[in-house]
Amino acid sequence: MRSPNIRYLPAVDHLRAFAALLIVFYHGLHVFSYQARFGRDFATDHWLQPANPLLAALAEGHTAVALFMVLSGFILTVGALEGGVNWVGFIRNRLLRTYPLFLLVLFAGIAAAPQNFSLAAVATSLFAFGNEAGAFVAPPFTSMLWTIAIEWQFYLVFPLLVAVLARGWLRQLAGFIGVLLLLRLAAVVAGGNARDISYLQILGRLDQFLLGMWAAWCWRQWPMSPRAGALLAALALAAILAALWGFNALGGWPTTPAWKILVPTVEGGLWTAFLLGYVACANAAVGGWSRLLARIGEVSYSIYLLHFVVIWSLLRLGLPQTFTGGYELDALLNTALIALPITLMVSALSYACVERPFLRLRGNYHRDAASSGVASNAAAPCAVRLD
């Protein structure tokens, strides 16, 4: 994705594509199989725990959110390391990047469920608290908006975090994460839900943003050869699959044991290792597969916000098919053959007509560029939208 603030890293678009596709198949697996088995809308009362390790890992595909968080921290920091951050310009760019489609989806939810409307609820969603109680709820339109709220809570403090971490990356990172773990523990002791604190709150997700920021610094400080990157990516991916398999065997997402306060840190650390390895080994990739993944990554924001609307609509219209009679296999086939192609087409249209016109209005938010009077819309020919 093209940006006036950083050179192009195709591997990052690959990872965005991977995260977007993972979340589509995760929701397709659960929602389609639950509907086929029980004849009603999806709930977490019968969580999938497949015997197949790969399918069990896919059943915990919510981990794609963690990858998105790590990627956000990484790519924003890569740009910040090159020239600092002008806070006003940064926030302007973030608004142009996220809010046009966010607002359309939110107002589609209001149109679909006017009975749920209240000014307070909509204001809660609009002003970066859509992950909190009291936010406007209108499935399927608002089902994915909670993560945008967490992203915005991070954006508001990102320029300050860059300045603080620059004083000692590893020391400050370890200190931040240690404090976050202690605060999550205290919140659980006070009666909080360990799963929700870690999954739905900035108190849990900030670990992953910080680890992504640290990954950007590591990428600059210690360049890795493609061979070493491939090895690191393979080992990290194996560890991720094993961790998700074990997580699923312990009950998966619905359970709420106190040890889940550790999940954001472990999850973020594993995805950080995978990101560093993959960027090192795949950033020079060429060929049709690389261009295809980059294109999917380019529209990943639309995929993320709109895929659940597509899946929900397919169920309401009765379009899912019975291919084999196996609930999980049929769910994957319905996702791959029906939901995914429709999602990709809708997302390409959404990107071209809603996202891209506003993205072209973004400017340079580097502090050195602002102070030297560089025009806000000036961009090097190789600049790309990764922020």
C-alpha positions in Angstrom: 0.0 0.0 0.0 1.4 3.4 -1.1 2.4 6.0 1.5 4.3 9.3 1.5 6.1 8.2 4.6 8.0 5.0 3.9 9.5 3.0 1.1 7.7 -0.1 -0.1 8.0 -3.4 1.7 6.0 -6.0 -0.3 6.4 -8.6 2.4 4.3 -6.5 4.7 1.5 -6.5 2.2 1.9 -10.3 2.0 1.5 -10.5 5.8 -1.6 -8.2 5.7 -3.1 -10.6 3.1 -2.3 -13.6 5.2 -3.9 -12.0 8.3 -7.0 -11.0 6.3 -7.5 -14.4 4.7 -6.9 -16.1 8.1 -9.7 -14.1 9.7 -12.1 -14.8 6.8 -11.5 -18.6 7.1 -11.7 -18.4 10.9 -15.1 -16.8 10.9 -16.3 -18.9 7.9 -15.3 -22.1 9.7 -17.1 -21.2 12.9 -20.2 -19.5 11.6 -21.0 -21.8 8.7 -20.4 -25.0 10.7 -22.4 -23.8 13.7 -25.3 -22.9 11.5 -25.3 -26.2 9.7 -25.0 -28.1 13.0 -27.5 -26.2 15.2 -29.7 -24.3 12.8 -29.2 -20.9 14.5 -26.8 -18.0 14.6 -23.3 -18.6 15.9 -22.6 -18.6 19.6 -19.5 -19.7 21.6 -21.4 -22.4 23.6 -20.1 -25.2 21.3 -16.5 -24.1 20.4 -14.8 -26.2 17.8 -12.0 -28.4 19.1 -10.9 -30.5 16.1 -8.6 -33.5 16.4 -6.6 -32.3 13.4 -3.9 -29.9 14.7 -4.1 -27.6 11.6 -7.8 -27.3 11.9 -7.6 -26.7 15.6 -5.1 -23.9 14.9 -7.6 -22.4 12.4 -10.3 -22.6 14.9 -8.2 -20.1 16.9 -7.7 -17.9 13.9 -8.6 -14.8 16.0 -4.8 -14.7 16.3 -4.9 -12.8 13.0 -5.9 -9.7 15.1 -2.6 -10.1 17.0 -0.7 -10.2 13.7 -2.5 -7.0 12.5 -1.5 -5.3 15.8 2.1 -6.3 15.5 2.1 -5.2 11.8 0.7 -1.8 12.8 3.4 -1.2 15.4 6.1 -2.4 12.9 5.2 -0.3 9.9 4.4 2.9 11.7 7.7 2.7 13.5 9.7 2.0 10.4 8.4 5.3 9.1 9.0 7.1 12.4 12.6 5.9 12.6 13.3 7.7 9.4 12.2 11.1 10.5 10.3 11.3 13.8 6.5 12.0 14.0 4.6 15.2 13.7 1.5 14.4 15.9 -1.0 16.5 14.0 0.0 15.1 10.6 0.1 11.6 11.9 -3.5 11.8 13.3 -4.7 13.4 10.0 -3.3 10.5 8.0 -4.8 8.0 10.4 -8.2 9.6 10.0 -7.9 9.5 6.3 -6.8 5.9 6.4 -9.4 4.4 8.7 -12.4 6.6 9.1 -14.1 6.9 5.7 -14.9 3.1 5.5 -15.4 2.9 9.3 -18.1 5.6 9.1 -19.9 4.0 6.2 -20.0 0.6 8.0 -21.1 2.2 11.2 -23.9 4.1 9.5 -24.9 0.9 7.6 -25.4 -0.6 11.1 -27.5 2.3 12.2 -29.7 1.9 9.1 -30.0 -1.9 9.7 -30.8 -1.6 13.4 -32.3 1.8 14.2 -33.8 0.3 17.3 -30.3 0.0 18.8 -29.5 3.7 18.1 -28.6 6.1 20.9 -26.5 9.2 20.6 -24.3 8.0 23.5 -23.7 4.6 21.9 -22.8 6.0 18.5 -20.5 8.6 20.1 -18.8 5.9 22.1 -18.1 4.1 18.8 -17.1 7.2 17.0 -14.6 8.4 19.6 -12.3 5.3 19.8 -14.2 3.4 22.5 -16.1 0.9 20.3 -14.5 -1.9 22.2 -16.1 -0.9 25.5 -19.5 -1.5 27.0 -22.0 1.0 25.8 -20.8 1.2 22.2 -23.3 0.9 19.3 -24.0 -2.7 18.4 -25.6 -3.8 15.1 -24.3 -7.2 13.9 -22.9 -7.9 11.4 -21.8 -4.3 10.5 -20.3 -3.5 13.9 -18.9 -6.9 14.6 -15.3 -6.0 13.6 -15.2 -2.3 14.7 -13.9 -3.0 18.2 -10.4 -3.6 16.8 -10.4 -0.2 15.1 -11.1 1.4 18.5 -8.0 -0.4 19.9 -6.0 0.8 17.0 -7.0 4.4 17.6 -6.2 4.1 21.3 -2.7 3.1 20.2 -2.5 5.9 17.5 -3.1 8.6 20.1 -0.1 7.7 22.1 2.2 6.3 19.3 4.3 9.5 18.8 5.0 9.6 22.5 5.9 5.9 22.6 8.4 6.4 19.8 10.1 9.2 21.7 10.2 7.1 25.0 11.4 3.9 23.4 14.2 5.7 21.5 15.8 6.3 24.9 16.5 2.5 25.2 14.5 0.1 23.1 15.0 -3.2 24.9 15.0 -1.8 28.4 11.9 0.4 27.9 10.1 -2.4 26.0 10.7 -4.9 28.8 9.6 -2.3 31.4 6.4 -1.5 29.5 5.4 -5.1 29.1 6.2 -5.9 32.7 3.9 -3.1 33.9 1.2 -4.2 31.5 1.3 -7.8 32.8 1.1 -6.5 36.4 -1.8 -4.3 35.6 -3.6 -7.2 33.9 -3.0 -9.4 36.9 -4.3 -6.7 39.2 -7.4 -6.2 37.0 -8.1 -10.0 37.2 -7.6 -10.0 41.0 -10.1 -7.1 41.2 -12.7 -9.2 39.4 -12.0 -8.6 35.7 -12.3 -11.2 33.0 -8.8 -12.4 31.9 -9.9 -13.2 28.4 -11.7 -9.9 27.7 -8.9 -7.8 29.3 -6.3 -9.5 27.1 -8.4 -9.8 23.9 -10.7 -6.8 23.8 -8.7 -4.1 25.7 -5.7 -1.9 24.9 -4.3 -3.1 28.3 -3.8 -6.5 26.6 -3.2 -5.5 23.0 -0.6 -2.8 23.7 2.0 -5.6 24.2 1.6 -6.5 20.5 1.9 -3.0 19.2 5.0 -2.5 21.3 6.6 -5.7 20.1 5.8 -4.6 16.5 7.6 -1.3 17.2 10.6 -3.1 18.7 10.6 -5.4 15.6 11.0 -2.2 13.4 14.0 -1.2 15.5 15.5 -4.7 15.2 15.0 -4.8 11.5 17.0 -1.6 11.2 19.7 -2.5 13.7 20.3 -6.2 12.8 19.6 -6.9 9.1 19.0 -10.6 8.5 19.9 -12.6 5.4 17.1 -14.2 3.4 18.3 -17.7 4.4 18.3 -16.8 8.1 14.9 -15.1 7.7 13.4 -18.1 6.1 14.6 -20.3 9.0 13.3 -17.9 11.6 9.9 -17.6 9.8 9.6 -21.4 9.6 10.4 -22.0 13.2 8.1 -19.1 14.3 5.2 -20.5 12.2 5.7 -24.0 13.6 5.7 -22.5 17.2 2.5 -20.5 16.4 0.7 -23.6 15.1 1.7 -25.6 18.1 0.7 -22.9 20.5 -2.7 -22.5 18.8 -3.3 -26.3 18.9 -2.5 -26.3 22.6 -4.6 -23.2 23.3 -7.6 -24.9 21.5 -7.1 -28.1 23.5 -7.3 -26.1 26.7 -10.7 -24.8 25.7 -9.9 -22.1 23.2 -11.2 -18.6 23.1 -14.3 -18.9 25.2 -12.6 -19.9 28.5 -11.5 -17.3 31.0 -8.6 -18.7 33.2 -6.3 -16.2 34.8 -3.3 -17.4 32.7 -4.8 -15.7 29.7 -3.2 -12.5 30.8 0.0 -14.0 29.3 -1.5 -14.7 25.9 -1.1 -11.2 24.3 2.6 -11.2 25.1 3.3 -14.8 23.9 1.2 -14.3 20.9 2.8 -11.0 20.0 6.3 -12.4 20.5 5.7 -15.3 18.2 4.2 -13.1 15.4 7.0 -10.7 15.9 9.5 -13.4 15.2 7.5 -14.6 12.1 7.3 -11.0 10.8 11.0 -10.4 11.1 11.9 -13.7 9.4 9.3 -13.2 6.6 10.3 -9.7 5.8 13.9 -10.7 5.6 13.3 -13.6 3.3 10.3 -12.4 1.1 10.8 -8.7 0.7 12.6 -9.2 -2.6 10.1 -11.7 -3.9 8.9 -11.4 -7.5 6.4 -13.2 -9.6 2.6 -13.5 -9.8 2.1 -15.0 -6.3 3.9 -12.0 -4.8 1.8 -9.5 -6.8 -1.4 -11.4 -5.9 -0.7 -11.4 -2.2 0.3 -7.7 -2.4 -3.0 -6.9 -4.1 -4.9 -8.7 -1.4 -2.9 -7.0 1.3 -3.7 -3.7 -0.3 -7.5 -4.2 0.2 -7.1 -6.0 3.5 -8.8 -3.2 5.5 -11.9 -3.6 3.4 -11.7 -7.4 3.7 -11.4 -7.1 7.4 -14.4 -4.8 7.9 -16.7 -6.3 5.3 -16.1 -10.1 5.3 -18.4 -10.7 8.3 -21.2 -8.8 6.5 -20.7 -11.1 3.5 -20.8 -14.3 5.6 -23.8 -13.1 7.6 -25.7 -12.2 4.4 -25.0 -15.5 2.8 -26.5 -17.3 5.8 -29.6 -15.0 5.8 -30.1 -15.7 2.1 -29.7 -19.4 2.5 -26.8 -19.7 0.0 -24.3 -22.0 1.8 -24.2 -25.4 0.2 -23.9 -28.9 1.5 -20.9 -30.4 -0.3 -19.9 -33.4 1.7 -22.1 -33.5 4.8 -19.1 -32.8 7.1 -19.7 -29.7 9.1 -16.2 -28.4 9.2 -15.2 -29.4 5.7 -18.4 -27.9 4.2 -17.8 -24.7 6.2 -14.3 -24.4 4.7 -15.6 -25.1 1.2 -18.4 -22.5 1.5 -15.8 -20.0 2.7 -13.3 -20.8 -0.1 -15.8 -21.1 -3.0 -18.5 -18.6 -2.1 -17.7 -16.2 0.8 -14.1 -15.4 -0.1 -14.6 -14.6 -3.8 -17.6 -12.3 -2.9 -15.6 -10.7 -0.1 -12.6 -10.0 -2.5 -14.9 -8.5 -5.1 -16.7 -6.3 -2.6 -13.4 -5.3 -1.0 -11.8 -4.4 -4.3 -14.8 -2.1 -5.0 -14.7 -0.6 -1.5 -11.0 0.1 -1.8 -11.3 1.7 -5.2 -14.3 3.9 -4.4 -14.1 4.6 -0.7 -10.5 4.0 0.6 -8.2 5.1 -2.2 -9.7 8.6 -2.9 -9.1 9.5 0.8 -5.7 7.8 0.9 -4.5 10.2 -1.9 -5.1 13.1 0.5 -2.6 12.0 3.0 0.7 13.9 3.5 4.1 13.5 5.1 3.9 13.4 8.9 7.7 13.1 9.5 8.8 15.9 11.9 11.9 16.7 9.8 9.8 17.1 6.7 7.3 19.3 8.5 10.0 21.5 9.9 11.8 21.9 6.6 8.7 23.0 4.8 8.2 20.0 2.6 4.8 20.1 0.9 2.4 17.8 2.7 1.5 15.8 -0.4 5.1 15.4 -1.7 6.2 11.8 -2.0 9.2 10.0 -3.4 8.5 7.9 -6.5 9.2 4.7 -4.4 7.0 5.7 -1.5 4.2 3.3 -0.7 1.2 3.2 1.6 2.3 0.9 4.4 1.0 3.0 7.2 
